[in-house]
């Protein structure tokens, strides 16, 4: 057998053979461990959108979705198209005023000026013959039996009125005193130009006499109120109203053709886009001017808003969103509110305001309205404290109406369903929420459970997951603060500046999608994860935004942007029209219950957690759903109170889940490479 040495090839002539030497392997540099600061910087550079988790933030070449002409602009055009095809003038007006049925007609008519209301009454009066430009009018008959009808109608025309929609969705009707269409309404689109004959004009003149009388009465009453307040009282009122609209955006109110709003596009009220000291703010220096220098419109706007504010604070101002500021509308609002409050608590004492109506001879006096406002405010304080009312939100015009919240026996079907689904996770049997809380202790809440770092996090996710199915939702979610121990420590030191310095990552929101959510996104799990994370990030912002409203009026707190904490549950419809996030993620209907959390025996934070369920399609949630949502949300608040109590006892529990990575992995699977993009 040949040895391994013999097997080597023979040396080539002239080649020097050197003895073999061992070659040391190359040295591999060992990277030093990354500092916490470097890791934080790398995390900050990483995209938070789940579908882009392996990319550097801001490197996407183009937006994934465009929202051109989506939402409200599309609704306006659809409404105009439907109105142009209406079978009658009455039907046309109904389509325009209700935006195709999204608003109830009674509420929507309150957006009309008095003169427009008179014109609409005349145009839609029973038995009135349609004029040129109207459905069934001469222009449509021209090609049939009466080819000269349109020409004769044009020759006999006393006035031509234009019907259009404003960018805010308000029906605009030109009348003899305002013959030109506002430019913004003309840009949105004209529905019809209607010819008035001499009889039409005579009827309008008759109706307008009452319009003039009411307007003169209103101005006198409003100026009388403001004069009685005196300079100091007017300063107090204007300052209170300035603060109110700052705390409860969005606000969108009308006085004739003028829009008063703190929304970005129409801003002339204090809000996120306009400082109180900006000269474009309606209230700017108004409190410093003598009353004789106020315009009549300014006097009416401030007086009506002061009545609204006097009936229950900043949130009562929201109930006038989408309507004209007039004494009639204030009186109608007070009557409706009285009915709602008595339905919620029949034992309340709220005197009835006389209902004069448009054709009545008596108008509401300022003294009667002020007395009614005081009674409503007292009743509202009790109903809010007992949570016996809720908001009904029509996002089409951002209108918030108060409704009586039904009382239901507990435990209800939603409560029992959640407890049943939590059964395998719990340390013992709990048929209802009280039973679940009885079997929990601090050690169980603090220890890892169900793939989460703590039992508390496992319960939050399990409850939200159950809510998706039990409420027939497309998404469900709950938000909160990550470290109640840190909050308790800062409160103990009265360090308000530290609390208001916390940023969005200090808060969380757990979002869980349904099976139908995947269908709505074409089965693309990454798109669903993106939507869920977008919702989570927005809810983190919401918690951040309302937290300072629970703190004393310290300079550091007052310098920070914040909203008044939410205290009432709400039902919302047509949310997929305005808010960009709602438009992008197809969020149409919701039911929500913000909850207070008792941090210590002395301190309770309003709106520190909640439960919110969403639907993208189908039917809106109803009051039975909302009652269930309030029960589940209160359970989540009680869990947070257990965590707070544990922290006080020296057993800190913190939330580390529910960030962008969690939403990616729980919905779409693990991220391919978390550091492939880091430079």
Protein Blocks (a to p, Z undefined) as FASTA:
>chain_A
ZZfklmpccddehiacddddddddddddddddddfklmmmmmmmpcfbfklmmbcehiaf
bdfbdcehiajllmmmmmmmmmmmpcbfklmmmmmmnnnoiacfklmmmmpcfklmmmmm
mmmgghiacdehiahiaklmmmmmmmmlmmmmmmmpmbdcdddddfkopacdddfklmbc
cfklmmnopfbdcdddfklmmmmmmmmmmmmmmmmmmmmmmmmmmmmnommlmmmmmmmm
mmmmmmmcccdddehjbccdfbfklgcbdcfklcfklmklmkgoklmpcfklpcfklmmm
mmmmmmmmmnnpjklmmmmgoiacdfklmmmmmmmmmmmmmmmmmmbccdddddebjmbm
bdcdfklmmmmmmmmmmmmmmmmmnopaccdddfknopacdddddddddddfklmmmmmm
mmmmpmbdcfblmlmmmmpcfklmmpccehiabfklmmmmmmmmmmmmmnopabdcdddd
fblmlmmmmmmnopaklmmmpcfklpccdddddfklmmmnnopaklmmmmmmmmmmmmmm
mmmmmmmmmpccdfklmmpgcddddfbdcddehklmmmmmlmmnopabdcdddddddfbl
mbccehkbccddddfehjdddfklmmmmmmmmmmmmmmmmmmmmmmmnopacddfehilk
lmmmmmnopafblklmpZZ
